[in-house]
Amino acid sequence: MSSTPPRPIVFMDVHIGETPAGRMKMELFSDITPKLFVKSDGTGSFSIYGEKFFFFITTAKCDFLDGKHVVFGRVIDGMLTLRKIEHVPTGPNNRPKLTVKIVERGEM
C-alpha cells in the first residue's frame, strides 16, 4: 500500500507599507497540481516570469475566475494577516494605496 506524501506548507511574511502585517501559512496542492510549482532541481520556488509576478488569494466565491486560473493551495494559518491585507485602502482601479509586499517566504 503506497502512502501519499504530505502536502508542502509554505509561508509568507507580509509588510503593509513599512509595517509588518504578519505571516500566512499555505498548504500547496502538490498532489493535484504537481508540475505547477515544484521542480526536482530545487528551483520550484522561483517564477518563470522573474521577480515580479502575481497571484490571487480569494476570500469569497469567484466564479469569474473559473477556467482561467488554477487553484494551487489554501491558507491554513494567518487569516488575521489576510484580513489586514483586505482592509488596505484602495485608490483608482482598486490599486492599494499602501504597498503590500512579501518580505520573506519559504517552505516549512
Sequence and secondary structure as in RCSB ss.txt:
>XXXX:A:sequence
MSSTPPRPIVFMDVHIGETPAGRMKMELFSDITPKLFVKSDGTGSFSIYGEKFFFFITTAKCDFLDGKHVVFGRV
IDGMLTLRKIEHVPTGPNNRPKLTVKIVERGEM
>XXXX:A:secstr
        EEEEEEEETTEEEEEEEEEE TTTSHHHH  TTS TTS TT S       SS  GGGTTTS   EEE
EE HHHHHHHHTS B GGG BSS EEEEEEEE 
